[in-house]
Amino acid sequence: MSYAERAANQCIGPDRADLVLCGCAILDAIRAVFPLPRLRVADRGLREGMLVEMMREDGVIKAS
């Protein structure tokens, strides 16, 4: 994506459009050092993710 396309993307926006490439480079370097078969990315806080995971384990909510 070009800068304009990244800026127009609602998930990225103009405030972070210039940071995406740097973030991808950092992630690529981390994955080279720590190769993993799976990577989980969160768009919520750590506590919320832990709470959702515990609720799924308890059967309060269904796993997606």
Residue frames as a rotation matrix with the C-alpha (Angstrom) as fourth column:
MET 1
0.577 0.817 0.000 0.00
0.817 -0.577 0.000 0.00
0.000 0.000 -1.000 0.00
SER 2
-0.226 -0.582 0.781 1.13
0.465 -0.769 -0.439 3.50
0.856 0.264 0.444 -0.65
TYR 3
-0.953 -0.134 -0.271 1.19
0.302 -0.453 -0.839 6.09
-0.011 -0.881 0.472 2.13
ALA 4
-0.663 0.749 0.003 -2.08
-0.730 -0.647 0.221 7.55
0.167 0.145 0.975 0.86
GLU 5
-0.010 0.651 -0.759 -3.72
-0.261 0.731 0.631 4.10
0.965 0.204 0.163 0.85
ARG 6
-0.479 -0.220 -0.850 -2.50
0.694 0.498 -0.520 3.37
0.538 -0.839 -0.086 4.38
ALA 7
-0.994 0.094 -0.063 -3.71
-0.041 -0.816 -0.576 6.78
-0.106 -0.570 0.815 5.57
ALA 8
-0.411 0.893 -0.184 -7.12
-0.800 -0.257 0.542 6.18
0.437 0.371 0.820 3.99
ASN 9
-0.292 0.266 -0.919 -7.45
0.240 0.950 0.199 2.79
0.926 -0.162 -0.341 5.68
GLN 10
0.470 0.594 0.653 -9.67
-0.447 -0.478 0.756 3.28
0.761 -0.647 0.041 8.74
CYS 11
0.905 -0.153 -0.397 -7.71
0.387 0.684 0.618 0.70
0.177 -0.713 0.678 10.75
ILE 12
-0.068 -0.997 -0.034 -4.45
0.986 -0.062 -0.157 2.61
0.154 -0.045 0.987 10.19
GLY 13
0.832 0.506 -0.228 -5.31
0.529 -0.847 0.051 6.25
-0.168 -0.163 -0.972 9.59
PRO 14
0.663 -0.563 0.493 -3.05
0.090 -0.594 -0.799 9.19
0.743 0.574 -0.343 8.82
ASP 15
0.662 -0.408 0.628 -1.54
-0.747 -0.419 0.515 9.29
0.053 -0.811 -0.583 12.33
ARG 16
0.309 -0.532 0.788 -0.01
-0.343 0.711 0.615 5.83
-0.887 -0.460 0.037 11.97
ALA 17
0.985 0.174 -0.002 0.37
-0.061 0.335 -0.940 5.45
-0.163 0.926 0.341 8.20
ASP 18
0.458 -0.882 -0.116 4.09
-0.663 -0.251 -0.705 6.25
0.593 0.400 -0.699 8.30
LEU 19
-0.106 -0.502 0.858 4.73
-0.956 0.290 0.052 3.78
-0.275 -0.815 -0.511 11.15
VAL 20
0.800 0.547 0.246 3.35
-0.472 0.827 -0.304 0.67
-0.369 0.127 0.921 9.44
LEU 21
0.708 -0.571 -0.416 6.45
-0.202 0.400 -0.894 -0.08
0.677 0.716 0.168 7.37
CYS 22
-0.295 -0.821 0.489 8.75
-0.760 -0.109 -0.640 0.32
0.579 -0.561 -0.592 10.38
GLY 23
0.083 0.425 0.901 6.50
-0.888 0.442 -0.127 -1.95
-0.452 -0.790 0.415 12.42
CYS 24
0.953 0.256 -0.162 6.54
-0.303 0.793 -0.528 -4.58
-0.006 0.552 0.834 9.67
ALA 25
0.268 -0.937 -0.223 10.34
-0.363 0.116 -0.924 -4.46
0.892 0.329 -0.309 9.54
ILE 26
-0.378 -0.359 0.854 10.56
-0.917 0.018 -0.398 -4.89
0.127 -0.933 -0.336 13.31
LEU 27
0.499 0.643 0.581 8.11
-0.682 0.705 -0.196 -7.79
-0.535 -0.299 0.790 13.23
ASP 28
0.855 -0.229 -0.465 10.05
-0.267 0.574 -0.774 -9.40
0.444 0.786 0.430 10.37
ALA 29
-0.164 -0.979 0.124 13.29
-0.585 -0.004 -0.811 -9.18
0.794 -0.206 -0.572 12.38
ILE 30
-0.211 0.167 0.963 11.63
-0.931 0.267 -0.250 -10.64
-0.299 -0.949 0.099 15.47
ARG 31
0.804 0.576 0.146 10.18
-0.492 0.784 -0.379 -13.51
-0.333 0.233 0.914 13.44
ALA 32
0.508 -0.702 -0.500 13.64
-0.380 0.338 -0.861 -14.21
0.773 0.627 -0.095 11.97
VAL 33
-0.528 -0.722 0.448 15.10
-0.701 0.073 -0.709 -14.56
0.480 -0.688 -0.544 15.47
PHE 34
-0.675 0.406 0.616 12.10
-0.367 0.540 -0.758 -16.38
-0.640 -0.737 -0.215 16.95
PRO 35
-0.713 0.427 -0.556 10.53
-0.528 0.194 0.827 -18.43
0.461 0.883 0.087 14.16
LEU 36
-0.644 0.603 0.470 7.08
-0.281 0.385 -0.879 -19.51
-0.711 -0.699 -0.078 15.27
PRO 37
-0.826 0.386 0.411 4.44
0.564 0.542 0.624 -21.47
0.018 0.747 -0.665 13.39
ARG 38
0.199 0.958 0.205 1.75
0.835 -0.275 0.476 -19.09
0.512 0.076 -0.855 14.68
LEU 39
-0.910 -0.415 0.006 1.58
0.362 -0.800 -0.479 -15.47
0.203 -0.433 0.878 15.78
ARG 40
0.116 0.966 -0.230 -1.32
0.986 -0.085 0.143 -14.01
0.119 -0.243 -0.963 17.73
VAL 41
-0.851 -0.296 0.434 -1.98
0.298 -0.952 -0.065 -10.30
0.432 0.074 0.899 17.35
ALA 42
-0.201 0.787 -0.583 -4.34
0.950 0.011 -0.313 -8.50
-0.239 -0.616 -0.750 19.70
ASP 43
-0.450 0.135 0.883 -6.32
0.349 -0.883 0.313 -5.39
0.822 0.449 0.351 19.00
ARG 44
0.718 0.645 0.261 -7.49
-0.070 -0.306 0.949 -5.22
0.692 -0.700 -0.175 22.59
GLY 45
0.180 -0.641 0.746 -5.77
-0.937 -0.342 -0.068 -5.02
0.299 -0.687 -0.662 25.94
LEU 46
-0.659 -0.567 -0.494 -3.94
-0.374 0.817 -0.439 -7.94
0.653 -0.105 -0.750 27.53
ARG 47
-0.849 0.367 0.380 -6.39
-0.313 0.232 -0.921 -8.17
-0.426 -0.901 -0.083 30.44
GLU 48
0.139 0.944 -0.300 -9.37
-0.883 -0.019 -0.469 -8.35
-0.448 0.330 0.831 28.10
GLY 49
0.041 -0.203 -0.978 -7.72
-0.756 0.634 -0.163 -11.15
0.654 0.746 -0.128 26.13
MET 50
-0.914 -0.393 -0.099 -6.98
-0.216 0.679 -0.702 -13.10
0.343 -0.620 -0.706 29.29
LEU 51
-0.537 0.792 0.290 -10.56
-0.528 -0.047 -0.848 -12.62
-0.658 -0.608 0.443 30.50
VAL 52
0.299 0.643 -0.705 -12.02
-0.954 0.179 -0.241 -13.81
-0.028 0.745 0.667 27.18
GLU 53
-0.346 -0.517 -0.783 -9.73
-0.527 0.797 -0.293 -16.86
0.776 0.312 -0.548 27.21
MET 54
-0.980 0.002 0.197 -10.80
-0.175 0.446 -0.878 -17.76
-0.089 -0.895 -0.437 30.75
MET 55
-0.170 0.985 -0.016 -14.47
-0.739 -0.138 -0.659 -17.28
-0.652 -0.100 0.752 29.84
ARG 56
0.190 0.178 -0.965 -14.04
-0.874 0.478 -0.084 -19.62
0.446 0.860 0.247 26.88
GLU 57
-0.730 -0.540 -0.419 -12.36
-0.276 0.794 -0.542 -22.22
0.625 -0.280 -0.728 29.07
ASP 58
-0.865 0.449 0.224 -15.25
-0.180 0.140 -0.974 -21.98
-0.468 -0.883 -0.040 31.56
GLY 59
-0.659 0.625 0.418 -17.83
0.751 0.516 0.412 -22.31
0.041 0.586 -0.810 28.78
VAL 60
-0.188 0.583 -0.791 -19.32
0.357 -0.709 -0.608 -18.87
-0.915 -0.397 -0.075 29.44
ILE 61
0.381 0.251 -0.890 -18.75
-0.717 -0.528 -0.456 -17.91
-0.584 0.811 -0.022 25.81
LYS 62
0.852 -0.021 0.524 -18.19
0.284 0.858 -0.427 -20.10
-0.440 0.513 0.737 22.76
ALA 63
-0.216 -0.974 -0.067 -14.78
0.222 -0.116 0.968 -20.37
-0.951 0.194 0.242 21.12
SER 64
0.636 0.414 -0.651 -14.61
-0.470 -0.462 -0.752 -18.71
-0.613 0.784 -0.099 17.71
